[in-house]
Amino acid sequence: MKVNLTVKADELKLAQLLSKFAEKYRMTYKLNRRTEGYLLEVELNSEEFGEFIRRLNHLKDAPYNIEEMRGGGLLDRFNVNSLRNNADSLVGKEATAKTDVDAIDGGVVKLGGELWMAKPDDCSIIQEGSKVRVVRVEGVSLIVDKTNEKSTN
């Protein structure tokens, strides 16, 4: 499992903790100085992560923040990307404009039998009945680009 943390701690105490922990457990780490504290990148077994956090909590006046976690536990077993979500599956899909779609008021498109609020990716106006392709999802709205095809629906 790979974990990125930001840590505000005494450099000597942090270095001692990392050295001792890496010696006892199979852990590799990279410590980079920042203007306020350090960026700590650790790679360790997911079963040992709890022990590492417990020891990090024992450092006096050393607040930390977990920025990113990759792998470990079920994520390794099923090879799941933890950053993707269901909205990502809509990107690249084609839909049909059910109203005119413009940058100011938006519009409505039909995708997979459902009606969605949509806005164009640029300042163009997409005419009702045009085929569109989803570029990204922002909140509950689809950001779309017009394709060169006309819808038959």
N, CA, C and O of each residue as an XYZ file, in Angstrom:
612
protein
N       0.856     -1.153      0.000
C       0.000      0.000      0.000
C       0.909      1.224      0.000
O       1.938      1.247      0.675
N       0.518      2.232     -0.760
C       1.271      3.486     -0.811
C       0.422      4.585     -0.202
O      -0.760      4.720     -0.519
N       1.036      5.373      0.680
C       0.323      6.436      1.375
C       1.161      7.706      1.313
O       2.366      7.673      1.566
N       0.524      8.826      0.976
C       1.169     10.135      1.015
C       0.553     10.933      2.149
O      -0.668     11.067      2.236
N       1.416     11.468      3.029
C       0.952     12.249      4.170
C       1.705     13.572      4.221
O       2.860     13.654      3.804
N       1.054     14.593      4.727
C       1.768     15.809      5.083
C       1.890     15.792      6.597
O       0.916     15.551      7.310
N       3.100     16.051      7.077
C       3.392     15.945      8.506
C       4.108     17.209      8.954
O       5.030     17.684      8.291
N       3.674     17.744     10.082
C       4.378     18.867     10.715
C       4.981     18.315     11.995
O       4.289     18.141     12.998
N       6.272     18.045     11.950
C       6.919     17.427     13.105
C       8.369     17.864     13.175
O       8.926     18.405     12.220
N       8.964     17.615     14.333
C      10.395     17.827     14.510
C      11.121     16.837     13.596
O      10.833     15.640     13.617
N      12.054     17.336     12.803
C      12.725     16.503     11.806
C      13.449     15.316     12.430
O      13.384     14.206     11.903
N      14.127     15.535     13.526
C      14.887     14.463     14.170
C      13.955     13.361     14.686
O      14.206     12.176     14.466
N      12.888     13.757     15.369
C      11.949     12.767     15.906
C      11.271     11.985     14.783
O      11.085     10.772     14.888
N      10.905     12.680     13.716
C      10.268     12.016     12.587
C      11.238     11.043     11.923
O      10.862      9.921     11.584
N      12.480     11.471     11.738
C      13.490     10.603     11.124
C      13.748      9.364     11.975
O      13.920      8.268     11.440
N      13.776      9.528     13.288
C      13.974      8.391     14.184
C      12.813      7.403     14.076
O      13.022      6.193     13.985
N      11.601      7.927     14.086
C      10.432      7.061     13.980
C      10.455      6.283     12.669
O      10.222      5.075     12.661
N      10.733      6.961     11.568
C      10.743      6.311     10.264
C      11.844      5.258     10.174
O      11.628      4.171      9.638
N      13.013      5.579     10.695
C      14.132      4.647     10.657
C      13.839      3.379     11.451
O      14.067      2.271     10.965
N      13.334      3.543     12.676
C      13.027      2.388     13.519
C      11.899      1.549     12.928
O      11.966      0.320     12.938
N      10.866      2.209     12.417
C       9.737      1.478     11.862
C      10.163      0.716     10.604
O       9.785     -0.441     10.419
N      10.947      1.363      9.743
C      11.412      0.709      8.511
C      12.330     -0.456      8.829
O      12.361     -1.439      8.089
N      13.072     -0.363      9.909
C      13.979     -1.436     10.322
C      13.198     -2.665     10.784
O      13.557     -3.794     10.449
N      12.130     -2.445     11.553
C      11.346     -3.539     12.115
C      10.347     -4.122     11.110
O      10.146     -5.336     11.066
N       9.730     -3.262     10.311
C       8.721     -3.689      9.346
C       9.255     -3.451      7.941
O      10.195     -2.680      7.746
N       8.660     -4.108      6.981
C       9.074     -3.887      5.597
C       8.389     -2.637      5.076
O       7.284     -2.696      4.537
N       9.055     -1.513      5.244
C       8.502     -0.229      4.813
C       9.600      0.563      4.128
O      10.739      0.599      4.593
N       9.249      1.191      3.026
C      10.151      2.152      2.401
C       9.480      3.511      2.497
O       8.253      3.604      2.533
N      10.281      4.558      2.537
C       9.710      5.896      2.672
C      10.593      6.923      1.983
O      11.784      6.710      1.753
N       9.965      8.042      1.665
C      10.635      9.209      1.113
C      10.133     10.413      1.886
O       8.924     10.602      2.025
N      11.032     11.213      2.382
C      10.666     12.388      3.163
C      11.146     13.629      2.430
O      12.345     13.799      2.209
N      10.214     14.499      2.050
C      10.554     15.726      1.323
C      10.147     16.935      2.148
O       9.015     17.024      2.626
N      11.072     17.856      2.310
C      10.822     19.071      3.076
C       9.913     20.009      2.292
O      10.075     20.182      1.085
N       8.965     20.604      2.985
C       8.078     21.621      2.415
C       8.217     22.881      3.251
O       8.893     22.881      4.281
N       7.571     23.967      2.802
C       7.660     25.215      3.566
C       7.122     25.030      4.980
O       7.670     25.577      5.937
N       6.044     24.256      5.107
C       5.493     23.960      6.426
C       5.425     22.460      6.608
O       4.439     21.838      6.214
N       6.427     21.877      7.181
C       6.414     20.452      7.456
C       7.060     19.632      6.357
O       7.996     20.077      5.693
N       6.537     18.417      6.178
C       7.138     17.468      5.254
C       6.062     16.728      4.471
O       4.935     16.555      4.934
N       6.439     16.301      3.281
C       5.619     15.375      2.510
C       6.265     14.021      2.715
O       7.435     13.825      2.384
N       5.515     13.101      3.252
C       6.012     11.764      3.554
C       5.320     10.765      2.649
O       4.093     10.659      2.658
N       6.098     10.032      1.869
C       5.569      8.983      1.003
C       6.044      7.654      1.573
O       7.247      7.397      1.635
N       5.103      6.808      1.991
C       5.467      5.515      2.557
C       4.849      4.390      1.740
O       3.764      4.532      1.175
N       5.552      3.287      1.690
C       5.042      2.078      1.065
C       5.224      0.956      2.068
O       6.344      0.638      2.469
N       4.098      0.355      2.474
C       4.143     -0.684      3.484
C       2.973     -1.632      3.315
O       2.055     -1.372      2.538
N       3.013     -2.720      4.038
C       1.963     -3.714      4.035
C       0.719     -3.112      4.688
O       0.829     -2.410      5.693
N      -0.461     -3.377      4.128
C      -1.684     -2.779      4.664
C      -1.961     -3.189      6.106
O      -2.587     -2.430      6.846
N      -1.506     -4.384      6.526
C      -1.714     -4.819      7.909
C      -0.870     -4.004      8.885
O      -1.220     -3.899     10.061
N       0.230     -3.429      8.417
C       1.133     -2.660      9.286
C       0.798     -1.167      9.297
O       1.374     -0.409     10.078
N      -0.122     -0.746      8.440
C      -0.451      0.674      8.350
C      -1.024      1.207      9.662
O      -0.677      2.309     10.085
N      -1.897      0.433     10.308
C      -2.478      0.857     11.583
C      -1.419      1.086     12.644
O      -1.489      2.057     13.396
N      -0.444      0.199     12.708
C       0.654      0.350     13.675
C       1.478      1.593     13.360
O       1.899      2.308     14.270
N       1.709      1.850     12.081
C       2.468      3.041     11.696
C       1.736      4.313     12.142
O       2.357      5.225     12.687
N       0.428      4.376     11.915
C      -0.354      5.551     12.313
C      -0.368      5.689     13.830
O      -0.287      6.800     14.353
N      -0.471      4.565     14.542
C      -0.442      4.601     16.010
C       0.857      5.233     16.497
O       0.844      6.061     17.407
N       1.959      4.851     15.902
C       3.265      5.408     16.313
C       3.398      6.865     15.897
O       3.988      7.667     16.620
N       2.861      7.206     14.755
C       2.894      8.604     14.310
C       2.097      9.481     15.267
O       2.468     10.629     15.514
N       1.005      8.948     15.807
C       0.192      9.685     16.781
C       0.948      9.959     18.076
O       0.610     10.898     18.796
N       1.962      9.158     18.384
C       2.729      9.350     19.610
C       3.740     10.489     19.521
O       4.272     10.928     20.541
N       4.007     10.968     18.312
C       4.913     12.110     18.189
C       4.203     13.354     18.723
O       3.119     13.709     18.260
N       4.817     13.998     19.685
C       4.207     15.174     20.307
C       4.231     16.354     19.328
O       5.225     16.586     18.639
N       3.124     17.088     19.280
C       2.995     18.263     18.409
C       3.348     17.941     16.961
O       4.098     18.676     16.318
N       2.805     16.843     16.455
C       3.092     16.425     15.085
C       1.795     16.098     14.349
O       1.500     14.929     14.102
N       1.012     17.133     13.995
C      -0.212     16.841     13.237
C       0.134     16.327     11.838
O       1.146     16.714     11.253
N      -0.709     15.465     11.323
C      -0.495     14.927      9.987
C      -1.830     14.859      9.265
O      -2.895     14.888      9.882
N      -1.746     14.768      7.946
C      -2.934     14.658      7.114
C      -2.649     13.628      6.023
O      -1.651     13.738      5.310
N      -3.514     12.635      5.890
C      -3.350     11.645      4.830
C      -3.879     12.269      3.543
O      -5.065     12.579      3.435
N      -3.001     12.447      2.580
C      -3.363     13.078      1.309
C      -3.875     12.057      0.299
O      -4.821     12.331     -0.439
N      -3.248     10.872      0.263
C      -3.609      9.884     -0.752
C      -3.229      8.493     -0.258
O      -2.180      8.301      0.357
N      -4.111      7.517     -0.541
C      -3.838      6.114     -0.240
C      -4.099      5.315     -1.506
O      -5.130      5.484     -2.158
N      -3.162      4.448     -1.846
C      -3.340      3.590     -3.013
C      -3.010      2.161     -2.632
O      -1.982      1.889     -2.011
N      -3.899      1.248     -3.015
C      -3.653     -0.167     -2.791
C      -3.926     -0.588     -1.365
O      -4.330      0.213     -0.521
N      -3.698     -1.846     -1.121
C      -3.875     -2.388      0.216
C      -5.203     -3.070      0.394
O      -6.212     -2.627     -0.155
N      -5.219     -4.149      1.157
C      -6.449     -4.852      1.503
C      -7.239     -5.294      0.292
O      -6.681     -5.869     -0.643
N      -8.534     -5.030      0.302
C      -9.411     -5.441     -0.800
C      -9.070     -4.735     -2.105
O      -9.309     -5.276     -3.185
N      -8.507     -3.521     -2.012
C      -8.154     -2.808     -3.239
C      -7.125     -3.599     -4.039
O      -7.203     -3.652     -5.267
N      -6.157     -4.217     -3.351
C      -5.164     -5.027     -4.050
C      -5.799     -6.273     -4.645
O      -5.494     -6.648     -5.777
N      -6.680     -6.915     -3.887
C      -7.276     -8.171     -4.312
C      -8.149     -8.005     -5.554
O      -8.143     -8.863     -6.437
N      -8.896     -6.911     -5.624
C      -9.819     -6.720     -6.733
C      -9.324     -5.724     -7.767
O     -10.012     -5.469     -8.755
N      -8.137     -5.152     -7.557
C      -7.537     -4.207     -8.493
C      -8.493     -3.059     -8.800
O      -8.761     -2.768     -9.966
N      -9.003     -2.416     -7.772
C      -9.964     -1.335     -7.901
C      -9.238      0.007     -7.865
O      -8.354      0.213     -7.034
N      -9.604      0.912     -8.756
C      -9.066      2.260     -8.730
C      -9.955      3.080     -7.805
O     -11.118      3.318     -8.132
N      -9.447      3.513     -6.677
C     -10.270      4.177     -5.677
C     -10.659      5.607     -6.048
O     -11.504      6.201     -5.379
N     -10.066      6.169     -7.093
C     -10.371      7.550     -7.439
C     -11.517      7.676     -8.448
O     -12.090      8.755     -8.603
N     -11.849      6.589     -9.127
C     -12.938      6.650    -10.101
C     -14.287      6.544     -9.396
O     -14.388      5.991     -8.301
N     -15.315      7.080    -10.040
C     -16.667      6.940     -9.508
C     -17.626      6.670    -10.661
O     -17.208      6.612    -11.818
N     -18.896      6.508    -10.353
C     -19.877      6.174    -11.388
C     -20.000      7.256    -12.449
O     -20.299      6.947    -13.603
N     -19.779      8.508    -12.093
C     -19.874      9.593    -13.064
C     -18.821      9.430    -14.158
O     -19.053      9.814    -15.305
N     -17.656      8.856    -13.807
C     -16.605      8.651    -14.798
C     -17.056      7.730    -15.923
O     -16.564      7.839    -17.047
N     -17.981      6.830    -15.636
C     -18.436      5.891    -16.662
C     -19.265      6.590    -17.744
O     -19.475      6.018    -18.813
N     -19.734      7.798    -17.492
C     -20.530      8.533    -18.478
C     -19.669      9.228    -19.527
O     -20.138      9.511    -20.629
N     -18.408      9.503    -19.186
C     -17.519     10.215    -20.105
C     -17.310      9.387    -21.370
O     -16.994      8.199    -21.307
N     -17.492     10.033    -22.511
C     -17.334      9.367    -23.798
C     -18.631      8.808    -24.366
O     -18.669      8.426    -25.536
N     -19.685      8.752    -23.573
C     -20.977      8.228    -24.045
C     -21.659      9.264    -24.930
O     -21.451     10.469    -24.783
N     -22.479      8.765    -25.852
C     -23.237      9.657    -26.727
C     -24.647      9.841    -26.206
O     -25.240      8.919    -25.646
N     -25.181     11.042    -26.395
C     -26.532     11.391    -25.954
C     -27.187     12.226    -27.045
O     -26.552     12.577    -28.040
N     -28.459     12.540    -26.850
C     -29.225     13.353    -27.800
C     -29.725     14.603    -27.096
O     -30.299     14.521    -26.010
N     -29.505     15.766    -27.715
C     -29.997     17.024    -27.152
C     -31.508     17.074    -27.294
O     -32.027     17.011    -28.408
N     -32.218     17.186    -26.185
C     -33.681     17.263    -26.195
C     -34.161     18.712    -26.237
O     -35.323     18.975    -26.546
N     -33.266     19.651    -25.925
C     -33.518     21.083    -26.053
C     -32.256     21.702    -26.627
O     -31.237     21.022    -26.746
N     -32.305     22.985    -26.986
C     -31.064     23.671    -27.328
C     -30.197     23.712    -26.071
O     -30.707     23.881    -24.963
N     -28.894     23.558    -26.249
C     -27.954     23.562    -25.121
C     -26.978     24.704    -25.342
O     -26.226     24.709    -26.317
N     -26.991     25.681    -24.427
C     -26.060     26.808    -24.547
C     -25.300     27.005    -23.245
O     -25.658     26.446    -22.209
N     -24.248     27.807    -23.313
C     -23.347     27.978    -22.166
C     -23.989     28.728    -21.003
O     -23.579     28.546    -19.856
N     -24.988     29.571    -21.277
C     -25.589     30.369    -20.193
C     -26.698     29.599    -19.485
O     -26.660     29.448    -18.264
N     -27.671     29.118    -20.225
C     -28.816     28.441    -19.624
C     -28.679     26.921    -19.581
O     -29.435     26.253    -18.876
N     -27.734     26.375    -20.319
C     -27.618     24.928    -20.394
C     -28.723     24.357    -21.240
O     -29.239     25.030    -22.132
N     -29.093     23.126    -20.972
C     -30.153     22.467    -21.709
C     -30.342     21.065    -21.172
O     -29.825     20.716    -20.111
N     -31.095     20.258    -21.922
C     -31.396     18.901    -21.488
C     -30.956     17.929    -22.576
O     -31.212     18.153    -23.759
N     -30.287     16.841    -22.166
C     -29.921     15.769    -23.083
C     -30.462     14.456    -22.537
O     -30.691     14.308    -21.337
N     -30.660     13.507    -23.445
C     -31.129     12.183    -23.036
C     -29.971     11.210    -23.210
O     -29.417     11.065    -24.300
N     -29.621     10.554    -22.122
C     -28.517      9.602    -22.117
C     -28.975      8.337    -21.420
O     -29.359      8.374    -20.251
N     -28.939      7.225    -22.122
C     -29.312      5.947    -21.533
C     -30.726      5.931    -20.988
O     -30.985      5.303    -19.961
N     -31.642      6.610    -21.656
C     -33.036      6.625    -21.216
C     -33.330      7.629    -20.117
O     -34.470      7.720    -19.661
N     -32.322      8.390    -19.678
C     -32.514      9.384    -18.608
C     -32.245     10.779    -19.137
O     -31.416     10.971    -20.027
N     -32.960     11.760    -18.577
C     -32.748     13.158    -18.945
C     -31.736     13.776    -17.991
O     -31.818     13.602    -16.775
N     -30.779     14.500    -18.566
C     -29.715     15.135    -17.791
C     -29.625     16.611    -18.147
O     -29.866     16.995    -19.291
N     -29.277     17.438    -17.166
C     -28.924     18.830    -17.445
C     -27.554     18.802    -18.111
O     -26.698     17.995    -17.749
N     -27.351     19.687    -19.087
C     -26.081     19.683    -19.818
C     -25.672     21.093    -20.189
O     -26.508     21.988    -20.313
N     -24.372     21.276    -20.365
C     -23.804     22.525    -20.871
C     -22.750     22.158    -21.897
O     -22.125     21.103    -21.795
N     -22.542     23.033    -22.903
C     -21.506     22.746    -23.894
C     -20.117     22.977    -23.295
O     -19.960     23.764    -22.361
N     -19.115     22.287    -23.839
C     -17.741     22.421    -23.372
C     -17.144     23.769    -23.766
O     -16.193     24.236    -23.139
N     -17.698     24.391    -24.799
C     -17.231     25.709    -25.232
C     -18.425     26.673    -25.218
O     -19.433     26.388    -24.571
N     -18.330     27.768    -25.898
C     -19.420     28.758    -25.895
C     -20.411     28.550    -27.041
O     -21.205     29.445    -27.332
N     -20.381     27.411    -27.681
C     -21.273     27.163    -28.814
C     -22.697     26.869    -28.348
O     -22.945     26.626    -27.166
N     -23.609     26.896    -29.288
C     -24.993     26.508    -29.035
C     -25.229     25.196    -29.769
O     -24.996     25.095    -30.973
N     -25.686     24.213    -29.046
C     -25.972     22.906    -29.630
C     -27.485     22.842    -29.860
O     -28.275     23.026    -28.934
N     -27.865     22.584    -31.088
C     -29.275     22.587    -31.468
C     -29.989     21.331    -30.973
O     -29.394     20.259    -30.872
N     -31.283     21.488    -30.666
C     -32.129     20.358    -30.282
C     -32.061     19.276    -31.359
O     -32.103     19.580    -32.551
N     -31.956     18.028    -30.944
C     -31.889     16.905    -31.875
C     -30.480     16.504    -32.259
O     -30.287     15.464    -32.889
N     -29.485     17.307    -31.893
C     -28.101     16.983    -32.230
C     -27.570     15.868    -31.332
O     -27.985     15.720    -30.183
N     -26.642     15.090    -31.887
C     -25.940     14.090    -31.081
C     -24.791     14.793    -30.374
O     -24.103     15.632    -30.956
N     -24.594     14.432    -29.094
C     -23.506     15.013    -28.304
C     -22.724     13.886    -27.647
O     -23.217     12.767    -27.507
N     -21.501     14.202    -27.249
C     -20.651     13.250    -26.531
C     -20.268     13.886    -25.195
O     -19.891     15.057    -25.143
N     -20.368     13.110    -24.123
C     -20.043     13.607    -22.781
C     -18.526     13.761    -22.642
O     -17.771     12.814    -22.860
N     -18.093     14.978    -22.272
C     -16.669     15.277    -22.089
C     -16.269     15.073    -20.627
O     -15.207     14.522    -20.338
N     -17.128     15.522    -19.709
C     -16.882     15.363    -18.273
C     -18.191     15.610    -17.526
O     -19.192     16.023    -18.112
N     -18.161     15.350    -16.236
C     -19.322     15.566    -15.383
C     -18.930     16.595    -14.329
O     -17.904     16.447    -13.666
N     -19.744     17.634    -14.175
C     -19.523     18.647    -13.145
C     -20.771     18.707    -12.288
O     -21.821     19.166    -12.738
N     -20.660     18.245    -11.060
C     -21.818     18.195    -10.181
C     -22.837     17.226    -10.744
O     -22.546     16.042    -10.914
N     -24.052     17.730    -11.038
C     -25.092     16.880    -11.619
C     -25.351     17.235    -13.082
O     -26.372     16.842    -13.645
N     -24.435     17.971    -13.694
C     -24.576     18.361    -15.102
C     -23.511     17.685    -15.951
O     -22.378     17.467    -15.521
N     -23.917     17.363    -17.172
C     -22.967     16.811    -18.135
C     -22.388     17.952    -18.956
O     -23.113     18.859    -19.365
N     -21.103     17.908    -19.194
C     -20.457     18.852    -20.102
C     -20.265     18.083    -21.398
O     -19.631     17.029    -21.414
N     -20.823     18.621    -22.504
C     -20.901     17.869    -23.757
C     -20.285     18.637    -24.926
O     -20.168     19.862    -24.898
N     -19.898     17.886    -25.942
C     -19.442     18.407    -27.231
C     -20.373     17.875    -28.300
O     -20.851     16.744    -28.210
N     -20.629     18.685    -29.307
C     -21.486     18.238    -30.413
C     -20.692     17.294    -31.306
O     -19.521     17.538    -31.600
N     -21.345     16.205    -31.737
C     -20.736     15.323    -32.737
C     -21.242     15.776    -34.099
O     -22.103     16.652    -34.182
N     -20.718     15.192    -35.155
C     -21.115     15.601    -36.506
C     -22.384     14.926    -36.985
O     -22.866     15.223    -38.078
N     -22.926     14.032    -36.196
C     -24.125     13.278    -36.606
C     -25.396     13.958    -36.124
O     -25.386     14.659    -35.111
N     -26.474     13.754    -36.839
C     -27.804     14.213    -36.433
C     -28.547     13.029    -35.854
O     -28.468     11.923    -36.390
N     -29.269     13.246    -34.760
C     -30.002     12.150    -34.113
C     -31.208     11.750    -34.925
O     -31.823     12.577    -35.598
N     -31.550     10.450    -34.859
C     -32.746      9.974    -35.531
C     -33.911      9.831    -34.568
O     -35.003      9.458    -34.996
N     -33.720     10.115    -33.269
C     -34.790      9.994    -32.257
C     -35.628     11.235    -32.235
O     -36.574     11.327    -31.453
